[in-house]
């Protein structure tokens, strides 16, 4: 009972910190880079340090996913003008905001640290032997994206739906089709990060850190700015579900 009480308290503390940090960003109008550092870095590190057995596994998965996968996704999406952000750092290929790569890493790193601590109970130390297959898939995907970028840029422009179909919907159908019970373990992380990221996104939209210049299935307006429904569905829900499913299938014990 004591462990459960501590976890509930820590869950509330993480949420309160995120809200306070978002309010600070809103009133001080921090640049995108420094808002990431304020809102996401401290809770990610603290949550990570609460882990005992799965730190190495979470860190390796997050780094591999960022460098072998997220860069390629960002390139294809930027070429399609799906989203853009305020950047003060140099852009890779003149397109990829390095701030977004930090954000991508933390988005993976914190979600998995949260999942391991609050849901999966931080019990499994070893990285699954299947992890090498994920590395191969990531490498193939990145080679295709960057290869087409060098050969014919037009071939790799992926809108929201195409991106979601390839990297979220199809993998989730396969992974959760094989293990439907695993889907229940995604509920708490999905709800928690949907709220946190929505608040952070609305604040960032208001102060001009993020914007959506492309075409989408449906949009609504907040503070006079466009926010795609595509973004809400894909980022708040599908991405967290697929991340946890992929982590369990390829790096953890799949249970």
N, C-alpha and C positions, 0 to 999 in steps of 0.2 A: 504493500500500500504506500509506503514511504517513497519508493521509486516512482510510482505513478503520480504522486502528489508533486514531486520535484519536477517531473517532466511537464505536467500541466502548468506549473508556475513558469518554467522556462519557455514554454510555448507562448504564454501571455507576454512575457518579457520581450521575446523576439518581435512579436507583433507590435507592441507599444513602441519599441525602438524604431521600427520601420516607419510607423506613423509620424513620430516626432521628427525623424530625419527628413521625411517628405515635406513636412511643414517648414522645416528650416530651409530646404531647397526652394520651396515656393516663395518664402518671404525674402530670402537673400538672392534669389535668381542665380544660383551657382551654375557654372558652365556644365555641360553634360559630363565631362570627365570627372570633375570634382563631385558632382551629384552621385555618380556611380561609387566613388570612393567613400562618400558619406553614408549612402543608403544601403549599399550591398556588401561592402568589404567587412566592416566590423561584425555583423551578425553571421556572415559566412564563416569567418575565422573562429568565432566563439562556438558556433554550432559544430564546426569541424573538430575543435579541441575537446568537445564533450565526448567524442568517439574514443574508443579504446582499441578495438580490434580491426576496424575497417578503414582506418585513415589512409593507409597506403593504397588500398584498392580504389577508394573514392578519388584520391588525388590523381592517380595514374589514369583512371577512366576519364576524368575531367580534362586533363592535359591532352591526352590522345584525341578525344572528341573535338577539342578546340582546334588543335593544329592540323589534324588530318581531315577534318570534316567542316567545321564552322567557317573557315576561310573560303572554301569552295562555295558554300551556300550564300555567304555574303556577296561574293563576286557575282554570281548568277542573278541574285536579287537586285543588286545595285545596277547591273546592266539593264534590267527590266524596269528600273526606276520604281520599284515596289515601295521602298522606304528610304529615308535619308535622315541624318542626324547632324547636330552641331558638332564640328570637330576642330580641335586646335592642334592635334598631332598630325604628322604627315600621313597621307593615305597611300596604302599599298596599291601599286598599279594606277595610282591617281584615283582609285575608286573605293577601296576598302577602308573604312574608318577604323583606326586601331582602337578607338574607344569601344567600338562595337565588339571587338574581339575580347577585350577585357570583360565587357558585359556578358558575352556568350560564355566565357569561362566561368564567371561567377554564377550565372544562371544554371549551369550544370552542377558546379561545385556545391553551391548552397542547397539546391534541391536534393541532391544525393546525400549530403550530410544530414539534412533534415529527415529524409526518408529512412536512412540507416538508424538514426537516433530515436526518432519518435514512432516509427512503424516497424522496421525490421529488427530492432533490438540489438543491433551492432554485434552479431554473434559469429559471423563467418569471416575468418582472416584471409583465406587464400583467394586468389583470383582464379576464376575458372579457366580451364584449358581452352574453352571455346572463345576466349578473348582474342586469340590470334586470328580467328575468322572475321571478327569485327574490324580488326586492323586492316586486314586484306580488303574488306568491303569499302572501308573508308578510303584506302589508298586508290582503289580502282575508281571510285566516284570522283575523287579529287583529280586524278589523272585525266579522266574524261572531261571534267569541267575546265581545267586549266589547259588541256590539250586543244579543246575547241576554242578556247579564248585566243590561243595563239594562231589557230587555223582559220576560224570563222566565228567572230563574236556573236553574230545573229543566232547561232545555233544553241547558245546556252542561256538565253534570256528566259528565266522562269518566273511566271507570275505567282501569286499566292496559292492558287488552286493547284498548279503543277507542282510547286514546292511541297505542299501538304500531301499530295497524292503519293509522291515518290518517297519522301523521307518520314512521313508520319502515318498516313492512313494505311498504306500497304504493309509496312512493317508491323503496325499494331494489330491488324487483322490476323497476320501470321502468328505473332507471339502470343496474343491473348486467345486466339483460337486454339492454340496448343495447351494453354493453361488459363482457362477462364477465371479461376479462383484468384489469380494474381491481380485481377482488375480491382478487387475490393481494397487492396493495399494502396491503391493510388488515390483513394478518396480524400484522405486528410491532406496530403501534399497539394493536390489539385485545388481544394477549397482555400487553403492557407495562401498559396502563392497567387491564385486568381485574384484574391482581394488585395494583397500587397502590391502586386504588379499593376493592377488596375489603378490604384491610388497613385503609384509612382508614374504611370503612363499619363494619367490625366494632368498631374502637376507638370511633367515634362512637356506635354503638349501645350499647356498654358504659357509656359515661359520660353517656348521655342526651342527646346532641346531635340525634339523629334517632330517629324511631319511625314505625311503620306501623299506623295504627288502623283501616284499611279491611278489605275482603274481597278475597281473592286466590284464584287457582287452586290454589296449593300453597304452604305455608309450612314453614320449619324453625326451630328454636329455637337461639339462641346466647346464652350468658350469661343464660338465662331470658327473653330478648327475642325477639319475632317478627321474622323476616326473610323476606320473600316471595321465592319462586323467580322470580316475575314480574319483580321488581326486578333480580335477577341476570342474567336473560336479556336484558331490555330495556336496562338501563344498561350492563352490562359488555360486551355484545357488539353488539346491534343498533344502539345509539345511535352508537357509534364508527364502525361500518361505514357507516351512513347519512350521518353527518356528512362523512366523507371522500368518499363517493360524490357527495353534494350539492355539496361544495366543488369537486371535480374537474369536475363537469358544468356548474355555473353560474358558477364564478369562475376556474377554472384552464383547462388545455388539454384536459382530458378524456382524458388518456393515462396 
